[in-house]
Amino acid sequence: NTNALDVNVASDGPVGASCKTVTVNAQGASGADITVDNASGGVTVMAASTTRCGAVIKNNGTAAMRCSPSGQTPSATVGSLLDPKDTLILGLEGQQLWRCFRTTGTSTTAGVDEAVP
């Protein structure tokens, strides 16, 4: 598990050296963690952005959740499983819209850090 987004990448790396700003919880109310419940189609935790260099999606709650990019619909059985305190690290695939869905009867929260130019 990791709790930080490293934006100090080499200039020959996959995301380039121009990525120097981190945006936290852009989809959350006033930057707060995003509540992930069982909304049909999943909860959008990260909107699509062609300028995003990378991102992390963290499960900051106490229940498991599944997350998936556009083109897949997360559900209790579909998507990348994130147990409490797990982190999904994304490179350029983080440019897609990402949605999450709780896997139990209890909602959880997602924290999202996005690296942008």
N, C-alpha and C positions, 0 to 999 in steps of 0.2 A: 504494500500500500504506500501511496505517496500523498502528501498533503500540499505540494507546491508545484507550480508550473514554471519550468525553467525556460525563460525566454532568451537566455544567453547562448544562442546557437552559432555555430561556425558559419562563415559566409558561404562555404561550399556545402553546407548542410541542406536538408530537404526543404526547409522553410525559409531560408535566407536570414540575413542579419538585420533586416529592416523591421523585424517584429519585436518591438520594445515596450509595448503597453499591454497591461493585463486588465481586462474588464471582468468584474465579478458579478455573477447573477443578473445579467442584463434582462432576463425574463422575470425575475423576482420583483415583488413590490418594494420599491425603494432599495433595491440591492439585497433584499433578504433571501434566504434559502427558498426554494420552490417546493411547494407541497405536491407530492406525487400520490395520486389516489387511483381509483379504478375508472376514470373517465374513459368513455368509449374512444378508441383510437390512441389513447395515451395522452400524457401531459407534455406540451412542448417545453423543453428545458433549454433549448438552444435553437434560435432561428437560423436559417441558411445565410451564409455570408461568404462570398468569393474572396474576401480580403483576409479572412481569419487564417492565421498561420498554424494554429494548433489549439487544443483545449483539453481540459480534464473535467469529467463529470464524477462527482463524489457523492456517495450515499451517506449523508450526515444524520440520518434518522436511525430508528431502531428496528425497522422491518426491511426485508429484502425487496428489491425492485429489478425490473428488466428494462433495458434501454436499447433502442435501435434507430438507425438513420432513416431518412426518407426512402420510400420504396418498400419498407417493412413496417408492419404495424405491431408494436409491442403489446404483449398480453402477459398473463400469469405464467405462460410457458414459452413465449417467443421473445427473443432479444438476448442481449448480453446480461447475464445475471450479476448483480451487484449486491452482495450481502452488506449489512451495516458496516460502515467505515471503509468499504472497498472503493477503489478509484479506477475509472476507465480513462486511459491516456490516449488521446487522439492526435494524429498529425493532420495532414491535409484532408483526410476523411472527415475531420471535424468541420469542414466547410458546409456539410450537409445540415439540413434540419434534423434535430435529434429529439425523440420523445421517449418518455419513461412511463412505466405502469407498475403499480405495487403488485406483489405476488401473494400477499396474504390479506386478511380482513382488516389490517391496520395500515393506514397511510404512513408515508415516510417523507423525508425531505432530501432534495438534491441541491448540492452546491456546484456551481459551474464557473470555472475560470477560463477565459478566452484570451489567447494571445493575438494581438492585432498590431498592424503598423502604427 
